[in-house]
Amino acid sequence: MKKALVYILSAVLLTAFMASCSTGLEPVEDLENTGYTIVVSGTVADITTTEPLENVKITLYAAEVTEYGEGALVSRTVYTDNRGRFELTEGGFQQKITCRVTAEDQSGVYESATQEMVVSWNGTSYNSQTRTSYVNDVNFYLKKE
């Protein structure tokens, strides 16, 4: 009788232990529905003095690459902080994207600048668990008009 009780108790504890184990990863179906995300960060500074520029308008334009060219264009805008830094995040992409990031001085003292890139959701800056590509060091050095 004691042996049977020990076996039953062991089986219950083992089942409880196994049920509590988790990989912590989302099911593949859930990840496929969320799409990919891009995070773009950098700085803006004066080309001559390298002083950071505050309140510069930074706009990310992104479009998925399709067999017919580019898909719908999405955009996101932020402004640089007092250290000239910015970070833009845009998500929901299902395939490779082309991006254009522009820096525009709202006071009209500096010329605008643009950088372009292609993001294909792989490589060292891509996190496959979060489906996020990080594009760091998108730095602008603006010259006065």
Phi, psi and chi 1 to 4 in degrees:
 res  aa     phi    psi   chi1   chi2   chi3   chi4
   1 MET       -  -43.1  173.9   88.3  168.0      -
   2 LYS   -62.8  -40.5  -79.2 -173.4  175.0 -178.6
   3 LYS   -61.5  -42.7  -83.2 -172.3  173.0 -179.1
   4 ALA   -62.9  -42.3      -      -      -      -
   5 LEU   -64.8  -40.7 -173.1   57.0      -      -
   6 VAL   -63.2  -43.2  169.5      -      -      -
   7 TYR   -63.0  -43.2  -73.4  127.1      -      -
   8 ILE   -64.9  -46.2  -68.3  171.1      -      -
   9 LEU   -62.5  -41.3 -174.8   56.2      -      -
  10 SER   -62.1  -43.3  -63.9      -      -      -
  11 ALA   -63.9  -41.1      -      -      -      -
  12 VAL   -64.4  -46.0  168.3      -      -      -
  13 LEU   -64.1  -41.8  -70.2  174.4      -      -
  14 LEU   -63.1  -42.7 -177.9   62.0      -      -
  15 THR   -63.0  -43.5  -57.4      -      -      -
  16 ALA   -63.8  -41.5      -      -      -      -
  17 PHE   -63.0  -46.7  174.4   75.6      -      -
  18 MET   -63.5  -38.1  -65.4  -62.7  -76.3      -
  19 ALA   -68.9  -27.8      -      -      -      -
  20 SER   -81.7  -15.9   69.9      -      -      -
  21 CYS   -74.4  139.7  -66.7      -      -      -
  22 SER  -147.7  147.4  169.3      -      -      -
  23 THR   -80.7  -20.8   62.5      -      -      -
  24 GLY    79.8    0.6      -      -      -      -
  25 LEU   -96.8  146.6  -59.9  175.8      -      -
  26 GLU   -75.2  150.1  -64.3  180.0   47.8      -
  27 PRO   -61.0  148.8  -16.8   25.3      -      -
  28 VAL   -57.0  -37.1  172.4      -      -      -
  29 GLU   -59.9  -40.1  -60.2   79.6   33.4      -
  30 ASP   -67.3  -40.2  -68.0  -18.7      -      -
  31 LEU   -64.7  -39.1  -72.4  175.1      -      -
  32 GLU   -64.5  -28.9  -71.7  175.1   -4.8      -
  33 ASN   -80.6  -20.5  -66.7  -29.8      -      -
  34 THR   -83.6  -25.9   61.1      -      -      -
  35 GLY    79.7 -174.4      -      -      -      -
  36 TYR   -98.2  155.4  -61.7  105.1      -      -
  37 THR  -127.5  144.3  -60.9      -      -      -
  38 ILE  -117.6  138.5 -176.0  172.5      -      -
  39 VAL  -123.0  119.4  176.9      -      -      -
  40 VAL  -114.1  128.9  179.4      -      -      -
  41 SER  -138.0  155.9   63.7      -      -      -
  42 GLY   177.7 -162.0      -      -      -      -
  43 THR  -137.0  163.3   61.0      -      -      -
  44 VAL  -130.3  131.7 -179.2      -      -      -
  45 ALA  -144.4  163.1      -      -      -      -
  46 ASP   -70.3  132.8  179.5  -68.7      -      -
  47 ILE   -66.3  -30.0 -165.1  168.0      -      -
  48 THR   -86.0  -47.9  -54.5      -      -      -
  49 THR   -95.3  -15.2   66.0      -      -      -
  50 THR    60.0   16.7   66.9      -      -      -
  51 GLU   -70.4  136.5  -70.5  -65.6  -44.1      -
  52 PRO   -64.2  146.1   13.2  -17.9      -      -
  53 LEU  -109.9  124.5  -61.1  177.6      -      -
  54 GLU   -92.6  150.7 -176.1  177.5    5.3      -
  55 ASN    64.2   31.3 -156.0   33.9      -      -
  56 VAL   -86.2  132.8  173.5      -      -      -
  57 LYS   -78.3  122.3 -179.9 -179.4  176.3 -178.7
  58 ILE  -114.2  123.7  -53.3  -65.0      -      -
  59 THR  -124.0  130.7  -53.7      -      -      -
  60 LEU  -100.8  124.5  167.4   71.1      -      -
  61 TYR  -112.4  126.6  -59.6   94.8      -      -
  62 ALA  -136.7  141.7      -      -      -      -
  63 ALA  -143.1  139.7      -      -      -      -
  64 GLU   -71.6  143.8  -68.6 -176.5  -35.3      -
  65 VAL   -86.8  122.7  177.3      -      -      -
  66 THR  -116.4  174.3   68.9      -      -      -
  67 GLU   -67.1  -15.9   61.2 -175.2  -87.8      -
  68 TYR  -103.2    8.2  -55.3  107.9      -      -
  69 GLY   124.1 -125.2      -      -      -      -
  70 GLU  -109.4  146.6  -71.3 -175.0  -12.2      -
  71 GLY   -85.9 -157.0      -      -      -      -
  72 ALA   -61.7  139.6      -      -      -      -
  73 LEU   -89.1  130.5 -177.3   67.8      -      -
  74 VAL  -117.8  151.7  -64.0      -      -      -
  75 SER  -140.4  155.9   66.6      -      -      -
  76 ARG  -144.7  137.2  170.6   91.1   44.1 -150.9
  77 THR  -125.4  138.1  -61.2      -      -      -
  78 VAL  -138.3  173.4  -63.2      -      -      -
  79 TYR  -124.3  147.1  -66.9   85.0      -      -
  80 THR   -68.3  150.0   56.2      -      -      -
  81 ASP   -85.9 -171.9   65.1   12.2      -      -
  82 ASN   -70.1   -7.2   61.6   -9.8      -      -
  83 ARG  -104.3    8.0  -67.6 -176.0  179.6  169.3
  84 GLY    77.2   13.0      -      -      -      -
  85 ARG   -92.4  153.9  -63.2  177.8  -56.7 -175.2
  86 PHE  -149.4  160.5   67.7   89.3      -      -
  87 GLU  -150.1  128.7 -178.3  175.3  -74.7      -
  88 LEU  -118.4  138.9  -68.3  148.1      -      -
  89 THR  -130.8  130.9  -57.5      -      -      -
  90 GLU  -142.0  139.3 -172.8   61.7   46.6      -
  91 GLY  -137.3 -175.3      -      -      -      -
  92 GLY    91.2   10.2      -      -      -      -
  93 PHE   -78.7  147.1  -59.6  105.9      -      -
  94 GLN  -110.7  -13.5  -60.2  -58.4  -44.0      -
  95 GLN  -151.1 -176.7   52.0 -159.9   -9.7      -
  96 LYS   -53.2  145.2  177.9  168.7   63.9  171.2
  97 ILE  -128.2  154.1   59.7  173.2      -      -
  98 THR  -105.6  141.5   59.5      -      -      -
  99 CYS  -130.3  148.7  -60.2      -      -      -
 100 ARG  -133.4  127.3 -172.5  173.8   74.0 -120.8
 101 VAL  -115.1  126.9 -178.7      -      -      -
 102 THR  -116.8  146.9   62.4      -      -      -
 103 ALA  -119.4  121.3      -      -      -      -
 104 GLU  -128.2  120.5  -60.2  173.0  -87.8      -
 105 ASP   -75.4  121.1  175.0   33.4      -      -
 106 GLN   -73.0  -18.6  -60.5  -59.7  -74.7      -
 107 SER   -86.1  -12.8   66.0      -      -      -
 108 GLY    81.6    8.3      -      -      -      -
 109 VAL   -79.3  -35.8  173.9      -      -      -
 110 TYR  -110.5  152.1  -67.4   90.0      -      -
 111 GLU   -73.1  154.3  -66.2 -179.6   -1.1      -
 112 SER   -79.1  160.4  -62.0      -      -      -
 113 ALA  -144.0  155.5      -      -      -      -
 114 THR  -136.9  143.6  -59.3      -      -      -
 115 GLN  -128.9  142.8  -67.2 -171.7   39.1      -
 116 GLU  -121.2  151.5  -64.4 -176.5    3.3      -
 117 MET  -156.6  162.1   62.6 -159.2   80.8      -
 118 VAL  -119.5  133.5  174.7      -      -      -
 119 VAL  -118.5  119.9  178.5      -      -      -
 120 SER  -114.6   13.9   55.5      -      -      -
 121 TRP    62.2   47.0  -43.2  114.7      -      -
 122 ASN  -156.7  178.7   58.5   30.5      -      -
 123 GLY    94.8 -176.2      -      -      -      -
 124 THR   -71.9  -22.2   57.4      -      -      -
 125 SER   -92.7    5.8   65.3      -      -      -
 126 TYR  -102.0  128.0  175.8   65.6      -      -
 127 ASN  -101.7  107.2 -178.2  -35.7      -      -
 128 SER   -70.3  -25.5   60.0      -      -      -
 129 GLN   -70.2  -39.0  -70.8 -178.1  -23.4      -
 130 THR   -98.8   -5.0   62.2      -      -      -
 131 ARG    56.6   44.0  -64.3  174.1   57.3  101.9
 132 THR  -124.0  133.3  -57.7      -      -      -
 133 SER  -104.2  133.1  -89.9      -      -      -
 134 TYR  -107.1  121.9  -64.1   90.8      -      -
 135 VAL  -112.8   98.6 -176.8      -      -      -
 136 ASN   -96.9  166.7  -58.9  -42.8      -      -
 137 ASP    60.8   38.4  -60.5  -36.5      -      -
 138 VAL   -86.0   84.0  178.3      -      -      -
 139 ASN  -102.0  140.3  -58.6  -40.4      -      -
 140 PHE  -118.1  136.8  -67.7   93.5      -      -
 141 TYR  -121.4  103.8  -64.9   92.9      -      -
 142 LEU   -92.5  143.8  -56.0 -177.9      -      -
 143 LYS  -107.2  152.3   63.9 -179.3  180.0  176.8
 144 LYS   -69.5  147.3  -68.4 -174.1  177.2 -179.2
 145 GLU   -74.9      -  -69.5 -160.6   43.5      -
